[in-house]
Amino acid sequence: MPVAQLSWTLIAILLPIKDENKRNYYINLCIKNNLSKRELIRKIKSNSYERLIDKPEKIDIITPTKYSITTNMLSFRVKKTI
């Protein structure tokens, strides 16, 4: 779950945002750019989302590949020791 990568401070800043697309945009921005609290606040105050030229109808939260779970990760071998 990508939101688990965010600190409680960032989550607390993002919670009041009612528009799901806008909130997801800022969540993705935090994940992609590893934003600090101050950087996130600066992006929100500068209306970064509102300045998007081509806003998609729905913005999904990204899942970085290093955090995605594959079936290979779930299978494992038990090594026998004699």
A tleap script that builds the chain and sets N, CA, C and O, in Angstrom:
source leaprc.protein.ff14SB
mol = sequence {
  NMET PRO VAL ALA GLN LEU SER TRP THR LEU
  ILE ALA ILE LEU LEU PRO ILE LYS ASP GLU
  ASN LYS ARG ASN TYR TYR ILE ASN LEU CYS
  ILE LYS ASN ASN LEU SER LYS ARG GLU LEU
  ILE ARG LYS ILE LYS SER ASN SER TYR GLU
  ARG LEU ILE ASP LYS PRO GLU LYS ILE ASP
  ILE ILE THR PRO THR LYS TYR SER ILE THR
  THR ASN MET LEU SER PHE ARG VAL LYS LYS
  THR CILE
}
set mol.1.N position { 0.845 -1.174 0.000 }
set mol.1.CA position { 0.000 0.000 0.000 }
set mol.1.C position { 0.897 1.246 0.000 }
set mol.1.O position { 1.605 1.484 0.979 }
set mol.2.N position { 0.883 2.020 -1.043 }
set mol.2.CA position { 1.774 3.163 -1.162 }
set mol.2.C position { 1.571 4.234 -0.108 }
set mol.2.O position { 2.531 4.897 0.286 }
set mol.3.N position { 0.343 4.419 0.358 }
set mol.3.CA position { 0.105 5.464 1.345 }
set mol.3.C position { 0.871 5.155 2.624 }
set mol.3.O position { 1.209 6.066 3.379 }
set mol.4.N position { 1.145 3.883 2.872 }
set mol.4.CA position { 1.906 3.497 4.054 }
set mol.4.C position { 3.328 4.048 4.010 }
set mol.4.O position { 3.999 4.101 5.041 }
set mol.5.N position { 3.797 4.459 2.836 }
set mol.5.CA position { 5.126 5.040 2.705 }
set mol.5.C position { 5.170 6.471 3.230 }
set mol.5.O position { 6.253 7.002 3.479 }
set mol.6.N position { 4.022 7.095 3.400 }
set mol.6.CA position { 3.969 8.487 3.823 }
set mol.6.C position { 4.012 8.587 5.347 }
set mol.6.O position { 3.490 7.728 6.057 }
set mol.7.N position { 4.644 9.651 5.830 }
set mol.7.CA position { 4.674 9.876 7.271 }
set mol.7.C position { 3.310 10.358 7.739 }
set mol.7.O position { 2.487 10.814 6.945 }
set mol.8.N position { 3.087 10.248 9.036 }
set mol.8.CA position { 1.817 10.715 9.601 }
set mol.8.C position { 1.646 12.203 9.371 }
set mol.8.O position { 0.525 12.679 9.191 }
set mol.9.N position { 2.735 12.937 9.375 }
set mol.9.CA position { 2.667 14.377 9.144 }
set mol.9.C position { 2.108 14.670 7.754 }
set mol.9.O position { 1.236 15.525 7.599 }
set mol.10.N position { 2.614 13.956 6.741 }
set mol.10.CA position { 2.128 14.164 5.374 }
set mol.10.C position { 0.669 13.730 5.238 }
set mol.10.O position { -0.120 14.390 4.561 }
set mol.11.N position { 0.318 12.630 5.878 }
set mol.11.CA position { -1.065 12.153 5.823 }
set mol.11.C position { -2.003 13.180 6.449 }
set mol.11.O position { -3.086 13.442 5.926 }
set mol.12.N position { -1.579 13.758 7.573 }
set mol.12.CA position { -2.397 14.766 8.250 }
set mol.12.C position { -2.591 16.001 7.378 }
set mol.12.O position { -3.645 16.635 7.433 }
set mol.13.N position { -1.599 16.347 6.581 }
set mol.13.CA position { -1.712 17.494 5.668 }
set mol.13.C position { -2.670 17.168 4.529 }
set mol.13.O position { -3.422 18.034 4.081 }
set mol.14.N position { -2.647 15.918 4.059 }
set mol.14.CA position { -3.457 15.507 2.908 }
set mol.14.C position { -4.909 15.173 3.255 }
set mol.14.O position { -5.783 15.277 2.394 }
set mol.15.N position { -5.177 14.781 4.477 }
set mol.15.CA position { -6.532 14.365 4.862 }
set mol.15.C position { -7.612 15.414 4.609 }
set mol.15.O position { -8.693 15.045 4.150 }
set mol.16.N position { -7.384 16.700 4.880 }
set mol.16.CA position { -8.453 17.687 4.650 }
set mol.16.C position { -8.817 17.914 3.184 }
set mol.16.O position { -9.839 18.539 2.901 }
set mol.17.N position { -8.009 17.423 2.248 }
set mol.17.CA position { -8.299 17.616 0.823 }
set mol.17.C position { -9.462 16.699 0.445 }
set mol.17.O position { -9.325 15.476 0.466 }
set mol.18.N position { -10.595 17.285 0.103 }
set mol.18.CA position { -11.817 16.523 -0.180 }
set mol.18.C position { -11.816 15.871 -1.561 }
set mol.18.O position { -12.314 14.756 -1.716 }
set mol.19.N position { -11.267 16.547 -2.553 }
set mol.19.CA position { -11.250 16.040 -3.927 }
set mol.19.C position { -10.269 14.866 -4.024 }
set mol.19.O position { -9.065 15.030 -3.824 }
set mol.20.N position { -10.804 13.687 -4.332 }
set mol.20.CA position { -9.980 12.470 -4.369 }
set mol.20.C position { -8.856 12.566 -5.397 }
set mol.20.O position { -7.728 12.164 -5.112 }
set mol.21.N position { -9.147 13.092 -6.588 }
set mol.21.CA position { -8.110 13.232 -7.612 }
set mol.21.C position { -6.993 14.154 -7.144 }
set mol.21.O position { -5.812 13.870 -7.344 }
set mol.22.N position { -7.373 15.243 -6.529 }
set mol.22.CA position { -6.386 16.209 -6.033 }
set mol.22.C position { -5.522 15.566 -4.942 }
set mol.22.O position { -4.299 15.707 -4.945 }
set mol.23.N position { -6.165 14.867 -4.019 }
set mol.23.CA position { -5.429 14.192 -2.942 }
set mol.23.C position { -4.490 13.136 -3.508 }
set mol.23.O position { -3.336 13.044 -3.089 }
set mol.24.N position { -4.974 12.336 -4.458 }
set mol.24.CA position { -4.133 11.304 -5.079 }
set mol.24.C position { -2.960 11.922 -5.834 }
set mol.24.O position { -1.861 11.368 -5.839 }
set mol.25.N position { -3.192 13.064 -6.471 }
set mol.25.CA position { -2.110 13.769 -7.170 }
set mol.25.C position { -0.990 14.120 -6.184 }
set mol.25.O position { 0.187 13.893 -6.467 }
set mol.26.N position { -1.362 14.671 -5.034 }
set mol.26.CA position { -0.353 15.053 -4.050 }
set mol.26.C position { 0.297 13.837 -3.389 }
set mol.26.O position { 1.478 13.883 -3.044 }
set mol.27.N position { -0.454 12.758 -3.209 }
set mol.27.CA position { 0.137 11.514 -2.687 }
set mol.27.C position { 1.198 11.009 -3.661 }
set mol.27.O position { 2.308 10.667 -3.254 }
set mol.28.N position { 0.852 10.963 -4.951 }
set mol.28.CA position { 1.812 10.523 -5.966 }
set mol.28.C position { 3.031 11.429 -5.999 }
set mol.28.O position { 4.157 10.955 -6.150 }
set mol.29.N position { 2.811 12.723 -5.860 }
set mol.29.CA position { 3.901 13.683 -5.865 }
set mol.29.C position { 4.847 13.409 -4.694 }
set mol.29.O position { 6.067 13.453 -4.849 }
set mol.30.N position { 4.279 13.130 -3.533 }
set mol.30.CA position { 5.092 12.819 -2.350 }
set mol.30.C position { 5.912 11.551 -2.562 }
set mol.30.O position { 7.093 11.501 -2.217 }
set mol.31.N position { 5.277 10.529 -3.132 }
set mol.31.CA position { 5.958 9.252 -3.337 }
set mol.31.C position { 7.058 9.387 -4.385 }
set mol.31.O position { 8.183 8.940 -4.165 }
set mol.32.N position { 6.740 9.999 -5.521 }
set mol.32.CA position { 7.716 10.123 -6.606 }
set mol.32.C position { 8.911 10.989 -6.226 }
set mol.32.O position { 10.052 10.669 -6.560 }
set mol.33.N position { 8.639 12.098 -5.518 }
set mol.33.CA position { 9.688 13.085 -5.253 }
set mol.33.C position { 10.168 13.092 -3.811 }
set mol.33.O position { 10.986 13.930 -3.432 }
set mol.34.N position { 9.664 12.160 -3.001 }
set mol.34.CA position { 10.060 12.066 -1.603 }
set mol.34.C position { 9.974 13.435 -0.916 }
set mol.34.O position { 10.933 13.900 -0.300 }
set mol.35.N position { 8.805 14.064 -1.038 }
set mol.35.CA position { 8.619 15.416 -0.527 }
set mol.35.C position { 8.631 15.465 0.996 }
set mol.35.O position { 8.144 14.557 1.670 }
set mol.36.N position { 9.197 16.543 1.515 }
set mol.36.CA position { 9.128 16.800 2.947 }
set mol.36.C position { 7.819 17.526 3.247 }
set mol.36.O position { 7.067 17.880 2.339 }
set mol.37.N position { 7.563 17.737 4.524 }
set mol.37.CA position { 6.360 18.457 4.948 }
set mol.37.C position { 6.330 19.847 4.323 }
set mol.37.O position { 5.310 20.263 3.774 }
set mol.38.N position { 7.425 20.549 4.406 }
set mol.38.CA position { 7.490 21.917 3.869 }
set mol.38.C position { 7.297 21.947 2.352 }
set mol.38.O position { 6.612 22.819 1.818 }
set mol.39.N position { 7.915 20.977 1.669 }
set mol.39.CA position { 7.772 20.937 0.204 }
set mol.39.C position { 6.331 20.649 -0.196 }
set mol.39.O position { 5.817 21.244 -1.143 }
set mol.40.N position { 5.677 19.735 0.522 }
set mol.40.CA position { 4.281 19.419 0.215 }
set mol.40.C position { 3.393 20.639 0.434 }
set mol.40.O position { 2.552 20.957 -0.407 }
set mol.41.N position { 3.574 21.314 1.547 }
set mol.41.CA position { 2.783 22.514 1.828 }
set mol.41.C position { 3.011 23.564 0.749 }
set mol.41.O position { 2.071 24.233 0.321 }
set mol.42.N position { 4.242 23.708 0.314 }
set mol.42.CA position { 4.564 24.671 -0.749 }
set mol.42.C position { 3.851 24.307 -2.048 }
set mol.42.O position { 3.333 25.184 -2.741 }
set mol.43.N position { 3.822 23.010 -2.381 }
set mol.43.CA position { 3.139 22.559 -3.606 }
set mol.43.C position { 1.632 22.828 -3.522 }
set mol.43.O position { 1.016 23.259 -4.497 }
set mol.44.N position { 1.053 22.572 -2.360 }
set mol.44.CA position { -0.386 22.786 -2.181 }
set mol.44.C position { -0.712 24.277 -2.266 }
set mol.44.O position { -1.671 24.672 -2.930 }
set mol.45.N position { 0.090 25.101 -1.590 }
set mol.45.CA position { -0.161 26.545 -1.599 }
set mol.45.C position { 0.045 27.157 -2.974 }
set mol.45.O position { -0.591 28.154 -3.317 }
set mol.46.N position { 0.939 26.558 -3.767 }
set mol.46.CA position { 1.180 27.092 -5.116 }
set mol.46.C position { 0.167 26.556 -6.127 }
set mol.46.O position { 0.279 26.828 -7.322 }
set mol.47.N position { -0.818 25.797 -5.651 }
set mol.47.CA position { -1.868 25.230 -6.509 }
set mol.47.C position { -1.302 24.390 -7.650 }
set mol.47.O position { -1.718 24.520 -8.802 }
set mol.48.N position { -0.370 23.549 -7.317 }
set mol.48.CA position { 0.274 22.684 -8.299 }
set mol.48.C position { -0.752 21.852 -9.077 }
set mol.48.O position { -0.644 21.719 -10.297 }
set mol.49.N position { -1.739 21.296 -8.380 }
set mol.49.CA position { -2.762 20.470 -9.032 }
set mol.49.C position { -3.617 21.308 -9.978 }
set mol.49.O position { -3.905 20.883 -11.097 }
set mol.50.N position { -4.022 22.491 -9.535 }
set mol.50.CA position { -4.891 23.344 -10.342 }
set mol.50.C position { -4.186 23.833 -11.608 }
set mol.50.O position { -4.844 24.174 -12.591 }
set mol.51.N position { -2.866 23.867 -11.587 }
set mol.51.CA position { -2.118 24.346 -12.750 }
set mol.51.C position { -1.847 23.248 -13.783 }
set mol.51.O position { -1.234 23.511 -14.818 }
set mol.52.N position { -2.294 22.037 -13.511 }
set mol.52.CA position { -2.131 20.966 -14.499 }
set mol.52.C position { -2.907 21.321 -15.761 }
set mol.52.O position { -4.059 21.748 -15.691 }
set mol.53.N position { -2.284 21.145 -16.890 }
set mol.53.CA position { -2.939 21.469 -18.156 }
set mol.53.C position { -3.899 20.360 -18.564 }
set mol.53.O position { -5.055 20.626 -18.893 }
set mol.54.N position { -3.431 19.137 -18.543 }
set mol.54.CA position { -4.254 17.988 -18.944 }
set mol.54.C position { -4.589 17.148 -17.716 }
set mol.54.O position { -3.907 16.163 -17.433 }
set mol.55.N position { -5.623 17.528 -16.994 }
set mol.55.CA position { -6.029 16.769 -15.814 }
set mol.55.C position { -6.793 15.526 -16.257 }
set mol.55.O position { -7.787 15.624 -16.977 }
set mol.56.N position { -6.329 14.369 -15.830 }
set mol.56.CA position { -7.098 13.161 -16.149 }
set mol.56.C position { -8.390 13.127 -15.336 }
set mol.56.O position { -8.503 13.776 -14.297 }
set mol.57.N position { -9.356 12.364 -15.824 }
set mol.57.CA position { -10.632 12.258 -15.115 }
set mol.57.C position { -10.461 11.592 -13.763 }
set mol.57.O position { -11.121 11.960 -12.791 }
set mol.58.N position { -9.570 10.607 -13.707 }
set mol.58.CA position { -9.334 9.905 -12.449 }
set mol.58.C position { -7.840 9.702 -12.277 }
set mol.58.O position { -7.157 9.220 -13.181 }
set mol.59.N position { -7.344 10.073 -11.112 }
set mol.59.CA position { -5.933 9.875 -10.793 }
set mol.59.C position { -5.851 8.764 -9.760 }
set mol.59.O position { -6.434 8.863 -8.680 }
set mol.60.N position { -5.119 7.700 -10.098 }
set mol.60.CA position { -4.922 6.592 -9.167 }
set mol.60.C position { -3.604 6.788 -8.434 }
set mol.60.O position { -2.692 7.451 -8.928 }
set mol.61.N position { -3.524 6.207 -7.264 }
set mol.61.CA position { -2.285 6.253 -6.503 }
set mol.61.C position { -1.313 5.284 -7.146 }
set mol.61.O position { -1.672 4.146 -7.450 }
set mol.62.N position { -0.078 5.734 -7.355 }
set mol.62.CA position { 0.926 4.890 -7.990 }
set mol.62.C position { 1.419 3.824 -7.020 }
set mol.62.O position { 1.390 4.010 -5.803 }
set mol.63.N position { 1.866 2.720 -7.571 }
set mol.63.CA position { 2.492 1.673 -6.786 }
set mol.63.C position { 3.899 1.487 -7.327 }
set mol.63.O position { 4.079 0.936 -8.413 }
set mol.64.N position { 4.896 1.942 -6.579 }
set mol.64.CA position { 6.265 1.767 -7.061 }
set mol.64.C position { 6.587 0.293 -7.222 }
set mol.64.O position { 6.136 -0.529 -6.424 }
set mol.65.N position { 7.353 -0.050 -8.231 }
set mol.65.CA position { 7.643 -1.449 -8.516 }
set mol.65.C position { 8.409 -2.115 -7.389 }
set mol.65.O position { 8.256 -3.318 -7.175 }
set mol.66.N position { 9.221 -1.376 -6.669 }
set mol.66.CA position { 9.978 -2.019 -5.606 }
set mol.66.C position { 9.094 -2.420 -4.425 }
set mol.66.O position { 9.532 -3.174 -3.556 }
set mol.67.N position { 7.856 -1.925 -4.383 }
set mol.67.CA position { 6.951 -2.275 -3.301 }
set mol.67.C position { 5.834 -3.206 -3.740 }
set mol.67.O position { 5.043 -3.648 -2.907 }
set mol.68.N position { 5.749 -3.515 -5.022 }
set mol.68.CA position { 4.673 -4.389 -5.466 }
set mol.68.C position { 5.031 -5.835 -5.134 }
set mol.68.O position { 6.191 -6.237 -5.218 }
set mol.69.N position { 4.038 -6.589 -4.765 }
set mol.69.CA position { 4.247 -7.984 -4.374 }
set mol.69.C position { 3.926 -8.869 -5.571 }
set mol.69.O position { 2.868 -8.741 -6.187 }
set mol.70.N position { 4.831 -9.747 -5.883 }
set mol.70.CA position { 4.620 -10.687 -6.974 }
set mol.70.C position { 4.502 -12.095 -6.390 }
set mol.70.O position { 4.814 -12.327 -5.222 }
set mol.71.N position { 4.050 -13.021 -7.220 }
set mol.71.CA position { 3.920 -14.398 -6.743 }
set mol.71.C position { 5.291 -14.994 -6.455 }
set mol.71.O position { 5.405 -15.876 -5.605 }
set mol.72.N position { 6.339 -14.533 -7.145 }
set mol.72.CA position { 7.683 -15.044 -6.883 }
set mol.72.C position { 8.134 -14.693 -5.469 }
set mol.72.O position { 8.882 -15.447 -4.847 }
set mol.73.N position { 7.680 -13.550 -4.963 }
set mol.73.CA position { 8.068 -13.126 -3.632 }
set mol.73.C position { 7.362 -13.954 -2.567 }
set mol.73.O position { 7.859 -14.089 -1.449 }
set mol.74.N position { 6.209 -14.506 -2.912 }
set mol.74.CA position { 5.434 -15.257 -1.939 }
set mol.74.C position { 5.892 -16.707 -1.825 }
set mol.74.O position { 5.671 -17.352 -0.800 }
set mol.75.N position { 6.528 -17.217 -2.871 }
set mol.75.CA position { 7.002 -18.609 -2.799 }
set mol.75.C position { 8.452 -18.622 -2.286 }
set mol.75.O position { 9.237 -17.725 -2.592 }
set mol.76.N position { 8.775 -19.615 -1.532 }
set mol.76.CA position { 10.119 -19.717 -1.008 }
set mol.76.C position { 10.472 -21.191 -0.854 }
set mol.76.O position { 9.603 -22.063 -0.851 }
set mol.77.N position { 11.759 -21.443 -0.728 }
set mol.77.CA position { 12.221 -22.812 -0.569 }
set mol.77.C position { 12.769 -23.001 0.848 }
set mol.77.O position { 13.411 -22.114 1.411 }
set mol.78.N position { 12.506 -24.135 1.384 }
set mol.78.CA position { 13.068 -24.476 2.690 }
set mol.78.C position { 14.293 -25.321 2.432 }
set mol.78.O position { 14.217 -26.371 1.794 }
set mol.79.N position { 15.409 -24.861 2.927 }
set mol.79.CA position { 16.673 -25.580 2.731 }
set mol.79.C position { 16.816 -26.647 3.815 }
set mol.79.O position { 16.721 -26.353 5.007 }
set mol.80.N position { 17.045 -27.878 3.389 }
set mol.80.CA position { 17.215 -28.956 4.342 }
set mol.80.C position { 18.642 -28.946 4.864 }
set mol.80.O position { 19.605 -28.814 4.109 }
set mol.81.N position { 18.744 -29.085 6.146 }
set mol.81.CA position { 20.083 -29.219 6.744 }
set mol.81.C position { 20.193 -30.591 7.377 }
set mol.81.O position { 19.241 -31.082 7.984 }
set mol.82.N position { 21.330 -31.198 7.237 }
set mol.82.CA position { 21.518 -32.567 7.773 }
set mol.82.C position { 22.289 -32.513 9.044 }
set mol.82.O position { 22.552 -33.551 9.651 }
savepdb mol mol.pdb
quit
